[in-house]
Each structure stands twice: as C-alpha cells, then as structure tokens.
Amino acid sequence: MAARVLIVGCGDLGVELARQLQTQDFIPIGLRRSFNAEASFECIQADVTQPDSLSVVSSLNPDFIVYCVAASAQTDENYHQHYVEGLRNVLNALDGAINLKHVFFVSSTRMYGQTTDALLDENAVPQDMDFGGLRLLEAENLLKQAGKSWTHSALRLTGIYGPGRNRMLNLAVNSSNWPIQNTWSNRIHRDDAAAFIVFLIQMLLDGQSVQDCYVVTDSRPVSQYEVLHWIASQMGMEVVIEISAVVGGKRMSNQRMLSTGFLLKYPDYKAGYLAMLKTA
C-alpha cells in the first residue's frame, strides 16, 4: 500500500511537495488554513492554532508528517502560535496514529544569528537568535521530547527561492534599492527542498536511517551583490554599484544533506535563477 504523507501547512512548498510525492506514487494529504479548490490531492481545511479544528485529522493515520506551516506575522506571539503550539496541537491530534513512522519539521537557519565567514553546519551552536530563531529552536526541542514510536527530523532551510519568489529578480533591475551592505547569503530552490523531503521519505521506507537534523541549502554560499550583479547582467541591465567586501551574514554547509546521496537539481544560484529567467 502506498505511504500516506500528511503535509501540514500546504502553501507553495507544501503544494510542490505534494506534486512530487504524487509522481512517486505516494498519497499526499494536505492540511491548510484556507480552502484550496485547485488542489489535485485531498486537502483538509483546518487551523493548527485552533485545536478543535484538528479533530478531523485523528482518523487519517498517516505514515509520515511534514510540518511546514508559515507564520502569518513577524511577531513573537505569532511564531509561538504557529511553530510551537501549532506543532503541539497537531501531534496531540495524531496521538493515536499507529502507522506514523517519522515527523519532519521544516525549520530555518534563522536560528544561526551569528556573523561569521566560517561554514556553519548542524553541529554549530545557534547564537544571537532573534524571536523567530528562538521559537523555531523551541519547536525543534518540542519535537525531540514528543517522539514515541516515531522518529523525527528538523530540516533547517535557508532562503527559499523559485517560481513566484522574485525578490532578487526585482531588486536586480533597480540598484537604488539594493541592500546597503554586501552580506553573505544562502538559498535553496523550492523544488530541491521538496525533492529532498521525498528523498528522505524513500530512505526511511527502504530501511535506512536518517539524521534528526539537516541544513537544507545549495552548494554555494555567496554574497548578495554577486547574485544581483549576475542577475542584472543576464537581464542586460547596466549596474554602477561595485561588488564590495562582504560584511555580515553567515555561510551554511550542506555536506550532511549531500552525504545522503541526494543530488541537487539547482546546485547554485546561477542554475536556479537562470531557470527562472527563462520562464519569466
């Protein structure tokens, strides 16, 4: 029987994950706050911050959960409600799910608030966290403590880009709006992020073990100005701002992710943004 994957928070990443799961003959089930009439898979309307609305999920009995909600506001309270209490509510609602094998929590490298030129990985201690980083780490710790018969992984994604996420493309055409400082940046294409989750699910079904934490990013940390200059050149734009020294930010390593045997479709920003420019 095909494995059932409950995707909690079925926005842009969740819908792409569902699409890729379907191509691999899995059964995705979406859960989202608003109704989605265009979904090509079963999609349940519920709100993770409202426990009473989650009673419908108790009978789903999924094999895997991917928790990938997005906060609706940049406030500490909103992050706490969506990432910490929301995760707690979903796990409580699925307490009797006897087939549940693994829970994936889509987290973020936002918890690494330190500024450094060194490559940071899963073993680096998060420092200088803002409220968002603190709440994400709190949710990861909740997941560790809640595990019973199932295992879990935190997926710390860097900046997601891809179809419809055109911030850097829009910035490139107007250098007057570029960031004042040239900082390090890290990114992961939406399609690669979804594909890595599918890859890990297949590993588990094949009897292989997976780590409890992965940094999910491409293979080239790079300065923002380098990316903007390259995009502008591809668009035929003339840029008068020079690529200055990098001041601030951090660089993330994807070696643990690649050690699984996973292959990135977009290993660096050039591959990903070139694909976006071709369809723009």
N, C-alpha and C positions, 0 to 999 in steps of 0.2 A: 504494500500500500504506500502511496506517495506521502512524503512527510508534509505535515501541516505547519506553516510558519505564520505566526501572528505578528503583524507589523503594527506596533503601537505608535501612532503619530505618522499618518500616511500623507506627508506632504511631498515635495519634489523628490527628495532622496527615497522616501518610502515607496512612492509610485514606481520609480525606476527599479528599485529592489524587487518589487512585485513582478514587474515585467521580466526581469532576468530570471527570477525563480520559475515563472511560467515556462520559459524556454527550456528549463532544465527539468521540467515535469514535476516540480514541487507544487503544493497548493498554498498560495498566499491568501491570508485573510487580513484585511486592513481594519484599523480602528482609528477614527479621526473625529474631531470635534464637529465638523460641518459635513453635510451630506454631499457625496460625490456621485452624481448621476452618470458620469462618463467612465467610471472605473470598469475595467474588464475582468474584475475579480470581486469576490464577496467583500463588501466594505460595510462595517458596522459604525453607526453614529453613537459616540459616547465621549465623555469628557473625563480625562484622567484626574482632574481636580475635584470631580463630583463622584464620590464612591457609589452612590445609589445608581448612577447611570451605567456602572460597570457590571451589574448583576447579569447582564446578557452574555458576558464572556465566560462565565463559570462553566458553561456546558461545551465550550469549544474544544477543550482538551488538546492544545497544540503540542507539537513535538519540539518546537523552538519558538522563542520570543525575541523579537528585535525591538527594543525600546528606543525610538528615535524621534521623540517629541521636540518641539521648538518652543521656547518661552515666547510669550506674546508681548512682553515689555522688558526693557532693560532695567529692571529693579530687583533688589534682593528678594523681596517678597514673592515676586512673580517667578523667579528662578527656583526658590524654595518650593513653591506650589507645584511647578511643572516637573522639576527634575527629582526632587526628594520625595515629597508627599505623593506626587503622581505615580512614581515608581512603586512606592509602598502600597498605594491603593490597588494597582494592577496586580502586584504579587499576592496581595491578600485575596483578591477576587479569584485568582487562579490557584489558590492553596491546595485544592483537591485535584489538580490536573496531573493524573497519574502517568501520562505519556511524556511529560515535559523533560527534556534532556539537557537543554542549555539555554541560558538567557544572555543576550548581547545587549549591552548598554552603550548607545552611541554618545560618547563623551567628547571632549575637546582638549586640545593642547593649551587652551586659555589658562589652565591652572599653572603653566610654567610662566610665571611673571617675570622671571629673572632676565637680565640683559647680559648676553654673552656671545662670543664668537665660537665657543666650543659647541660640538654637536651634542645635542641632548637626546637621550633615549628613554626607555621605560624605567631604567634604573636611576635616572636623575630625580632628585628630590624636588617636588614643586615648591617654589618660593615666591614671595612677593605677590601673592594671589589677590585679585580683586574679588568682589562678592560673587561674580559668576564662577570664577575658578574654585572658590571655597565651596559653593553649592554643588558643583559637579563632583568634586572630590568627596563631599558628604554622600552624594548619591552612590558613587562607586563603593564607598565603605558600607553603605546600607546593603548593597547587592552582595558583598562578601559575607555579611553577617546573616543574610536571609537564606542562603543556599541550604537546601535539604538534600533531596535525592538528585538534584540537577547541578550542573556546573555553570560557570559564568565567565564572561569576558567583557572588559571595558575597552572600547575602541575609541582612542583619542585622536580624532580627526583634526587636521589643520584646516586652513581656509578652503571651503568647498567652492569650486567654480564649474562652469559648464553651461549648457543651453539655458538661456534666460537669465543667467547670472553675469551681467555685462558691466559690472562696476569698472573693471580695469580697462575695458574697451572704451567706455565713455570717458574715463579720465585721460586716456592717451590722446584723445583728439583736442583736449583743452589743457595745455600745460600750466595755465594760470591756476588751475585747481589741484595741481599735484601736491602731495604732502610736502611740508616744509623740510623735513629731514628724510634722508635716504636710509631706510631701515631694512633689516633682514625680513624676508617673508617666506612662508611655506604654504604649499597648496596641495590639494588632491582633487582630481576631476571627479565629478559626481558619479560618473559611470564606473570608474575604478573603485570608488568607495563601495558602491553596491556590489560590484563583482567580487570584491574581497570578502564581503559577508557571505555571499553564496559559496565561495571557495572554502571558507571555514566550516560552513554547514556540511558541505560534502566531505571534508576531512573527518568530521565527527561521525558521520554516517558510515564512513569507511573504517571506523575503529581507531582513528588516530587521535592523539590528544592535542589540545590547543592551549595556548597560554592564557592567563587571566587578564592580560593587558597587552594591547598593541598600539603603537603610534602609527597612524594611517596617514601617510604623506607620500608625495612623489620623491624622485631621487635627486632633486636639485634644489636645495635652498638657495635663494637668490635675492638680491636687493630689489626693492620696488622700482627704483629708477631704471635698472636694467630691463625689467619686464616692460615698463612703459615705453622706453626708447625702442625696444624691439617691436612692440605692437604698432607704435606710431610709424616706424619705417615700413612695416608690412602694409599699412594703410596709405602710404605715400604722403605722410604728414612730415612737415619740417619742424624740428624741435630745437629750441635755442638753449634749453636747460642742459647742462653737462651732467654726466654721471659722477656725482660727488662721493666722498668716502662714506662708508656705511656707519651710521651712528644709531645704536639701539636695536632692539629686536633680538631674535634668537634663531638658531638653526636646529631643525629636528632631523633625526636619523630614522630611516625606515628599514634598517637591517633585520630587525626581528620579523617584520612583515615579509620581506623578501626571502628570509630563510625558510619559510613555509613552502617555497616553490612557486608562489604566486607571481605572475608576470603582469606588469602594468601596461595597459594599452597606451597611456599617456605618461611616459616616464619623466617628462619635464614640461615646463610651461610652453615651450615652443610647439611641441606636439599638440598640446591641448588647445592653445589659443589659435593655432593655425586651422584646426578643425572647426573652431567656432567662426573664424573669419570667412571660411569657405562657404558657410551656410548663412552668413549674416545678410 
